[in-house]
Amino acid sequence: MAFSRLDTFAIRILVLLLALGGAVLAAASAPQPAPTETAAIAYESIRQLPKSTTLATLSNGLVVIVAENHLAPVATVRCYVKNTGSAFEGRHLGAGISHVLEHVVAGGTTTRRSEEEIQQIIARFGGATNAFTSSSMTAYYIDCPAKDVNT
């Protein structure tokens, strides 16, 4: 299956979002040696959905949906994390733990760039990034002009 520039951009942004989230977990674990080779993304299953939409489940369980829509010259990536909102705070319900965690995950990396630096980089080419938490999920997103997908 050939990937378009938008597909490649979407995968890059998803990897970035996963890396940002992983930075929090990595800080709590012992340092691991860097891999010597880059692993290829292995697909567990791929099936076609409605026109211009593809769903893929990666080998790590992450479900990726790519939907093409050429009505506006915009590229956007959304990362929805289910079962993470305020309704899942248990005995801490109402304390805002889910919202705090949203900021920790979106807060940049511990070794490279802060959340503000990442937002400035994306803003330089007309893009925007943000996140929100609801009662049942947390969502992260990046929007940018489609002409800058490979920036």
C-alpha positions, 0 to 999 in steps of 0.5 A, a space after each residue: 500500500 503506497 502512502 501519500 504525503 498526508 499519510 506520511 505526515 500523519 504517521 510522523 505526528 502520531 509518532 511525535 505524540 507517542 514520543 511525548 507521552 513516552 517521555 513521561 514513562 521513560 523518566 520513571 524507568 531505568 535508561 535503556 541502550 538505544 536501538 541500533 536499527 530502526 524498526 519497520 512499522 508492522 501492521 496487524 490488520 488493515 481494512 478499507 472503510 468509507 471512501 478515502 478512509 483507511 483504518 490500521 491497527 499497528 503491532 503495538 495495538 495503536 489504531 490509526 485512522 487516515 481520512 482524506 478530505 480535500 475540501 480545505 488545504 489543511 492537514 490535521 492529526 488527532 490522537 484520541 486516548 479513550 478511557 482516560 477522562 475524568 470519569 475514570 478518576 475513581 476515588 479522586 473524581 473531580 480532582 482534575 487528575 486527567 487534565 493534569 496528566 494531559 498537560 504532562 503528556 503534552 508538555 514536551 520532552 525531558 531532553 529536547 524541547 518544551 511544550 512551548 518550543 514545540 508550539 512555536 515550531 508548529 506556529 512558524 508555518 501556520 500550524 497550531 497544537 493543543 489538547 483537551 480532556 473530557 469525561 471519557 477521553 483525552 485528545 491531542 491535535 496538530 493542525 497545519 496548512 497542507 502545503 507545509 506537510 513536509 516541513 
